Amino acid sequence: IMSNSAKDMMRNVFSNKNILAISLTTTLWGIFNNAWQPYWSVYLKQELGASIAIVGLISMIQSAEQLLFQLPGGIIADKFGRRKIILFGTSLRLIPPIIYLFATTWEQVIPAVIINATGSLYMPAFSAIVADSLPSRQRGTGYGVYNMITSIPSIFMPAIGGIVLDALGYRQGVRIFNVLTMFTVTAALIIRAKLITETLTKESGQRTARETFSSVFNVPRTIWIMTVVSTLSGFASRMVMNFTSIYAIEIIKLTNTQFGLAQTASSILYTVMILPSGMLSDRIGRKPMIFFSYVLGPLTTWSLIIVKNFPQYLFLRLIGGIGMAMGPAWQALIADLVPREKRGTVMGLMSTIPGLVGTPSSWVGGYIWEIYTPETPFNLALFIGLVSVPALFLVKEPEKGEE
């Protein structure tokens, strides 16, 4: 049962039109996208003829494209405002479902992957406008509320997607979900255009792009430590991220329905825990929650290779859901440390550096899978992921966040 303080916080958060619009439209966009995206790698391999290495290569292309746009997107957001770039990036999201609808080979989906990655131009603005709209002393709770609401599609849709794909096959099922996604993205674009208001101050927007970019390097040391941790852990997770569904379905021998049910169970636990996690980070601090998450993440990912059946896989996914629920602490700490006028650029930079280093990781993981064994990239990812953890001891929280 939700406490009165949690209900009050939810009421306060959603009284802000920006948070309301972004939460609703992110939830709307995720409804049908979450039905088939968990099966993306399996779809590429079984339906479009991609090898494991090609699956990794496509992921590498996507990462490379995203990193090209994260930092420019952040600079644009801090120079010209959050709203315009969010609407532009959202409009680009309309194109990939059309391409996926008619693709019959893995080569044909590459333009969609590139365009979708280009749409990530608005992600720093997205993060910045959420941070701008939340009060600092309740920022962890606010992120928890936001993440709880936007995670709703991931609760039921993977299971529904698995049932549909088992019944209709990958090709027909994916086509149906992409047609429906086109309608939800259109609705999201209209809602964002009508409800989102600008949060960047006029004085901040008057700075030149060079001033905006130069000022980003004048940030607390903790931001750089967090960037290093994110870079190492991101490289590790990208090595195996796109192969976990293939491992679960082809090696553990789960059905699509079982895979989807496990995703749904994990999402339910994540959604239940995300708000208490955010509230806890406001009370005890961000650092303990971040440390727990960054230890648990590599361990649960690696544990996939010792799983033998559906009950074990389900248990593993539940543990993973607990780790993911610690996410608000990371988001809140960045917002605590970075002033409003730098948030877009800093968040773009913190995405660009891990993206740049991690670009080849998915291809490396696929190559290692094919040359050695499917378990080898998971072992290597565990080692690299845990190497980053000691650096978290150097993270320092501010005594008081920005109001």
C-alpha positions as CSV (number, residue, x, y, z in Angstrom):
1,I,0.0,0.0,0.0
2,M,1.4,3.4,-1.0
3,S,2.2,5.7,2.0
4,N,0.6,9.2,2.3
5,S,4.0,10.8,1.7
6,A,4.5,8.8,-1.5
7,K,1.0,9.8,-2.7
8,D,1.8,13.4,-1.9
9,M,5.0,13.2,-3.9
10,M,3.3,11.6,-6.8
11,R,0.7,14.4,-6.7
12,N,3.5,17.1,-6.6
13,V,5.5,15.5,-9.4
14,F,2.6,15.2,-11.8
15,S,1.3,18.7,-11.0
16,N,4.2,19.7,-13.3
17,K,3.1,19.7,-16.9
18,N,6.5,18.7,-18.2
19,I,6.8,15.6,-16.0
20,L,3.2,14.7,-16.8
21,A,3.7,15.0,-20.5
22,I,7.0,13.2,-20.6
23,S,5.8,10.4,-18.3
24,L,2.6,9.9,-20.3
25,T,4.2,9.9,-23.7
26,T,7.1,7.7,-22.7
27,T,4.6,5.2,-21.3
28,L,2.5,5.4,-24.5
29,W,5.5,5.0,-26.8
30,G,6.7,2.0,-24.7
31,I,3.5,0.0,-24.9
32,F,4.0,-1.8,-28.2
33,N,7.7,-1.2,-28.5
34,N,8.2,-3.2,-25.3
35,A,6.2,-6.1,-26.8
36,W,8.8,-7.0,-29.4
37,Q,12.1,-5.2,-28.6
38,P,13.1,-7.8,-26.0
39,Y,13.2,-10.3,-28.9
40,W,15.1,-8.0,-31.2
41,S,18.3,-10.1,-31.3
42,V,16.4,-13.4,-31.8
43,Y,14.4,-11.8,-34.6
44,L,17.5,-10.6,-36.4
45,K,19.1,-14.1,-36.1
46,Q,16.2,-16.4,-36.8
47,E,14.0,-14.3,-39.1
48,L,16.4,-11.9,-40.9
49,G,19.4,-14.3,-41.2
50,A,22.0,-12.4,-39.1
51,S,24.8,-14.3,-37.4
52,I,25.8,-13.7,-33.8
53,A,28.7,-11.4,-35.1
54,I,26.2,-9.5,-37.3
55,V,23.9,-9.0,-34.3
56,G,26.8,-7.5,-32.5
57,L,27.8,-5.4,-35.5
58,I,24.3,-3.9,-35.8
59,S,24.4,-3.0,-32.1
60,M,27.8,-1.4,-32.7
61,I,26.4,0.7,-35.5
62,Q,23.6,1.8,-33.3
63,S,26.0,2.7,-30.4
64,A,28.3,4.6,-32.8
65,E,25.4,6.7,-34.2
66,Q,24.1,7.4,-30.7
67,L,27.4,8.7,-29.4
68,L,27.7,11.1,-32.4
69,F,24.5,12.8,-31.3
70,Q,24.5,12.8,-27.5
71,L,27.0,15.6,-26.9
72,P,25.7,17.8,-29.8
73,G,22.2,17.2,-28.5
74,G,23.2,18.3,-25.0
75,I,24.9,21.5,-26.3
76,I,21.8,22.3,-28.4
77,A,19.6,21.7,-25.4
78,D,21.6,24.1,-23.3
79,K,21.9,26.7,-26.1
80,F,18.5,26.7,-27.8
81,G,16.3,24.9,-25.2
82,R,14.9,21.5,-24.4
83,R,11.5,21.6,-26.0
84,K,12.5,22.0,-29.7
85,I,15.0,19.3,-29.7
86,I,12.6,16.9,-27.9
87,L,10.0,17.4,-30.6
88,F,12.5,17.0,-33.4
89,G,13.9,13.8,-31.9
90,T,10.4,12.4,-31.3
91,S,9.4,13.1,-34.9
92,L,12.4,11.0,-36.1
93,R,11.0,8.0,-34.1
94,L,8.1,7.8,-36.6
95,I,10.4,6.5,-39.4
96,P,12.0,3.3,-38.0
97,P,8.7,1.4,-37.6
98,I,7.9,1.9,-41.2
99,I,11.3,0.5,-42.3
100,Y,10.9,-2.5,-39.9
101,L,7.5,-3.1,-41.3
102,F,8.9,-4.0,-44.8
103,A,12.4,-5.4,-43.9
104,T,13.1,-9.0,-45.0
105,T,16.9,-9.1,-44.4
106,W,19.2,-7.8,-41.7
107,E,20.8,-5.4,-44.2
108,Q,17.4,-3.6,-44.7
109,V,17.0,-2.7,-41.0
110,I,20.3,-0.8,-40.8
111,P,18.8,2.5,-42.0
112,A,16.1,2.2,-39.3
113,V,18.8,1.5,-36.7
114,I,20.7,4.6,-37.8
115,I,17.6,6.9,-37.8
116,N,16.5,5.6,-34.5
117,A,19.9,6.3,-33.1
118,T,19.8,9.8,-34.6
119,G,16.6,10.3,-32.6
120,S,18.7,10.0,-29.4
121,L,19.7,13.6,-30.1
122,Y,17.0,14.6,-27.7
123,M,17.9,12.3,-24.8
124,P,20.2,14.8,-23.0
125,A,17.4,17.4,-23.3
126,F,14.9,14.8,-22.1
127,S,17.1,14.1,-19.0
128,A,17.7,17.8,-18.4
129,I,14.0,18.8,-18.5
130,V,13.1,16.1,-16.0
131,A,15.9,17.3,-13.7
132,D,14.9,20.9,-14.1
133,S,11.3,20.1,-13.1
134,L,12.1,18.2,-9.9
135,P,12.8,19.7,-6.5
136,S,16.3,18.9,-5.3
137,R,15.5,17.6,-1.8
138,Q,13.0,15.1,-3.2
139,R,14.8,14.4,-6.5
140,G,15.4,10.8,-5.8
141,T,11.8,10.3,-4.9
142,G,10.7,12.2,-8.0
143,Y,12.9,10.1,-10.3
144,G,11.4,7.0,-8.6
145,V,7.9,8.2,-9.3
146,Y,8.8,9.0,-12.9
147,N,10.5,5.7,-13.5
148,M,7.7,3.8,-11.9
149,I,5.1,5.3,-14.2
150,T,7.2,4.9,-17.4
151,S,8.0,1.3,-16.6
152,I,4.4,0.2,-16.8
153,P,4.6,-0.9,-20.4
154,S,7.5,-3.2,-19.6
155,I,5.4,-5.0,-17.0
156,F,2.9,-6.8,-19.3
157,M,4.0,-6.2,-22.9
158,P,7.0,-8.6,-23.0
159,A,4.7,-11.4,-21.9
160,I,2.0,-10.4,-24.4
161,G,4.7,-10.1,-27.1
162,G,6.0,-13.6,-26.3
163,I,2.6,-15.1,-26.6
164,V,1.9,-13.2,-29.9
165,L,5.3,-14.2,-31.4
166,D,4.8,-17.9,-30.4
167,A,1.3,-17.8,-32.0
168,L,2.0,-15.8,-35.2
169,G,5.8,-16.1,-35.7
170,Y,8.4,-13.3,-35.6
171,R,7.7,-11.7,-39.0
172,Q,3.9,-11.3,-38.6
173,G,4.1,-10.4,-34.9
174,V,6.8,-7.8,-35.4
175,R,4.8,-6.2,-38.2
176,I,1.7,-5.9,-36.1
177,F,3.6,-4.3,-33.2
178,N,5.3,-1.8,-35.5
179,V,2.0,-0.6,-37.1
180,L,0.7,0.0,-33.6
181,T,3.9,1.8,-32.6
182,M,3.5,4.2,-35.4
183,F,0.1,5.3,-33.9
184,T,1.5,5.7,-30.4
185,V,4.5,7.7,-31.5
186,T,2.2,10.0,-33.4
187,A,0.1,10.5,-30.3
188,A,3.2,11.1,-28.2
189,L,4.5,13.8,-30.6
190,I,1.1,15.6,-30.5
191,I,1.0,15.5,-26.7
192,R,4.5,16.7,-26.2
193,A,4.0,19.6,-28.7
194,K,0.9,20.7,-26.7
195,L,2.1,20.2,-23.1
196,I,5.9,20.6,-22.8
197,T,7.1,24.1,-21.8
198,E,10.7,25.3,-21.9
199,T,12.7,25.2,-18.7
200,L,16.0,26.8,-19.9
201,T,16.4,30.3,-18.7
202,K,16.9,33.1,-21.1
203,E,20.3,34.0,-19.6
204,S,21.6,30.5,-20.1
205,G,20.4,30.3,-23.7
206,Q,22.3,33.5,-24.5
207,R,25.7,31.7,-24.0
208,T,27.5,30.7,-27.2
209,A,27.9,27.1,-28.0
210,R,31.6,27.4,-27.3
211,E,31.0,28.8,-23.9
212,T,28.5,26.1,-23.2
213,F,30.9,23.4,-24.3
214,S,33.9,24.9,-22.4
215,S,32.0,25.2,-19.2
216,V,31.1,21.5,-19.1
217,F,34.6,20.6,-18.0
218,N,34.2,22.8,-14.9
219,V,32.3,20.2,-12.9
220,P,32.9,18.3,-9.6
221,R,35.4,15.5,-9.7
222,T,32.6,13.1,-8.8
223,I,31.1,13.6,-12.3
224,W,34.3,12.4,-13.9
225,I,34.5,9.4,-11.5
226,M,30.9,8.5,-12.4
227,T,31.7,8.8,-16.1
228,V,34.7,6.4,-15.7
229,V,32.5,3.9,-13.8
230,S,29.7,4.3,-16.4
231,T,32.2,3.7,-19.2
232,L,33.6,0.5,-17.8
233,S,30.3,-0.9,-16.7
234,G,28.7,0.1,-20.0
235,F,31.4,-1.6,-22.0
236,A,30.9,-4.8,-20.0
237,S,27.1,-4.8,-20.3
238,R,27.1,-4.0,-24.0
239,M,29.3,-7.1,-24.6
240,V,26.5,-9.4,-23.8
241,M,23.3,-7.2,-23.7
242,N,22.1,-8.1,-27.2
243,F,22.9,-11.8,-26.7
244,T,21.0,-12.5,-23.5
245,S,17.7,-13.2,-25.3
246,I,19.5,-15.5,-27.8
247,Y,21.2,-17.4,-24.9
248,A,17.9,-17.7,-23.0
249,I,15.9,-19.0,-26.0
250,E,18.4,-21.0,-27.9
251,I,20.7,-22.4,-25.1
252,I,18.5,-22.5,-22.0
253,K,15.6,-23.4,-24.4
254,L,13.0,-21.1,-23.1
255,T,9.9,-20.4,-25.2
256,N,9.2,-16.8,-26.2
257,T,6.3,-16.9,-23.8
258,Q,8.5,-18.0,-20.9
259,F,11.1,-15.4,-21.7
260,G,8.4,-12.7,-21.8
261,L,6.8,-13.9,-18.5
262,A,10.2,-13.6,-16.8
263,Q,10.6,-10.1,-18.2
264,T,7.2,-9.2,-16.9
265,A,7.9,-10.6,-13.4
266,S,11.2,-8.6,-13.3
267,S,9.4,-5.4,-14.4
268,I,6.7,-5.9,-11.7
269,L,9.3,-6.1,-9.0
270,Y,11.2,-3.2,-10.5
271,T,8.0,-1.1,-10.6
272,V,7.1,-1.9,-7.0
273,M,10.6,-1.1,-5.7
274,I,11.5,1.9,-7.8
275,L,9.6,4.5,-5.7
276,P,10.8,3.2,-2.3
277,S,14.3,3.1,-3.8
278,G,14.1,6.7,-4.8
279,M,12.7,7.8,-1.4
280,L,15.5,5.8,0.3
281,S,18.2,7.6,-1.7
282,D,16.8,10.9,-0.5
283,R,17.0,9.7,3.1
284,I,20.3,7.7,3.3
285,G,22.1,9.2,0.3
286,R,22.7,8.2,-3.3
287,K,26.1,6.5,-2.9
288,P,24.9,3.2,-1.1
289,M,22.2,2.6,-3.6
290,I,24.6,3.2,-6.5
291,F,27.2,0.9,-5.1
292,F,24.6,-1.9,-4.6
293,S,23.4,-1.5,-8.1
294,Y,26.8,-1.6,-9.7
295,V,27.8,-4.8,-7.8
296,L,24.6,-6.6,-8.5
297,G,24.4,-5.8,-12.2
298,P,27.5,-7.7,-13.4
299,L,26.8,-10.6,-11.1
300,T,23.2,-11.1,-12.3
301,T,24.2,-10.8,-16.0
302,W,27.0,-13.4,-15.6
303,S,24.7,-15.8,-13.7
304,L,22.7,-16.3,-16.9
305,I,25.3,-18.9,-18.0
306,I,24.7,-21.1,-14.9
307,V,20.9,-21.1,-15.4
308,K,19.4,-24.4,-16.6
309,N,15.7,-23.9,-16.7
310,F,12.8,-21.5,-16.5
311,P,12.4,-21.3,-12.7
312,Q,16.1,-20.5,-12.3
313,Y,15.9,-17.9,-15.1
314,L,12.8,-16.3,-13.5
315,F,14.6,-16.0,-10.1
316,L,17.6,-14.4,-11.9
317,R,15.5,-11.9,-13.6
318,L,13.8,-11.0,-10.3
319,I,17.2,-10.3,-8.7
320,G,18.1,-8.2,-11.8
321,G,14.9,-6.2,-11.3
322,I,16.0,-5.3,-7.8
323,G,19.4,-4.0,-9.1
324,M,17.7,-1.9,-11.8
325,A,15.4,-0.3,-9.2
326,M,18.4,1.5,-7.7
327,G,18.6,3.7,-10.8
328,P,17.0,6.9,-9.4
329,A,20.0,7.4,-7.1
330,W,22.3,7.7,-10.1
331,Q,20.0,10.1,-11.9
332,A,19.4,12.2,-8.8
333,L,23.1,12.5,-8.0
334,I,24.0,13.9,-11.4
335,A,21.2,16.4,-11.1
336,D,22.4,17.3,-7.6
337,L,25.9,18.0,-8.8
338,V,25.3,19.8,-12.1
339,P,23.7,23.3,-12.3
340,R,20.7,23.7,-14.5
341,E,22.5,25.6,-17.3
342,K,25.0,22.7,-17.8
343,R,22.7,19.7,-17.4
344,G,22.0,19.0,-21.1
345,T,25.7,19.3,-22.1
346,V,27.0,17.3,-19.1
347,M,24.4,14.5,-19.6
348,G,25.3,14.4,-23.3
349,L,29.0,14.2,-22.4
350,M,28.4,11.4,-19.9
351,S,26.6,9.4,-22.6
352,T,29.1,10.2,-25.3
353,I,32.3,9.0,-23.5
354,P,30.8,5.6,-22.4
355,G,29.3,5.3,-25.9
356,L,32.6,6.0,-27.6
357,V,34.5,3.5,-25.6
358,G,31.7,1.0,-25.7
359,T,31.0,1.2,-29.4
360,P,32.9,-2.0,-30.4
361,S,31.9,-4.0,-27.3
362,S,28.9,-5.7,-28.8
363,W,30.8,-6.7,-31.9
364,V,33.7,-7.9,-29.6
365,G,31.2,-9.9,-27.6
366,G,29.6,-11.5,-30.7
367,Y,33.1,-12.3,-32.1
368,I,34.2,-13.9,-28.9
369,W,30.9,-15.9,-28.7
370,E,31.5,-17.4,-32.2
371,I,35.3,-17.9,-31.8
372,Y,35.3,-19.4,-28.3
373,T,32.1,-20.3,-26.5
374,P,28.8,-18.5,-25.7
375,E,29.9,-18.3,-22.1
376,T,33.2,-16.6,-22.7
377,P,31.9,-13.0,-23.2
378,F,29.8,-13.3,-20.1
379,N,32.9,-14.2,-18.0
380,L,34.8,-11.3,-19.5
381,A,31.9,-8.9,-18.9
382,L,31.8,-9.9,-15.2
383,F,35.4,-9.1,-14.8
384,I,35.3,-5.7,-16.5
385,G,32.0,-4.8,-14.8
386,L,33.4,-5.4,-11.3
387,V,36.7,-3.6,-12.0
388,S,34.8,-0.3,-12.1
389,V,33.2,-0.8,-8.7
390,P,36.1,0.3,-6.4
391,A,36.1,3.8,-8.0
392,L,32.6,4.4,-6.5
393,F,34.3,4.8,-3.1
394,L,35.7,8.1,-4.4
395,V,32.2,9.4,-5.2
396,K,31.2,12.4,-3.0
397,E,27.7,13.6,-2.5
398,P,27.0,17.4,-2.2
399,E,25.8,18.5,1.3
400,K,22.8,20.2,-0.2
401,G,21.4,19.9,-3.8
402,E,20.5,22.8,-6.0
403,E,17.0,24.1,-5.4
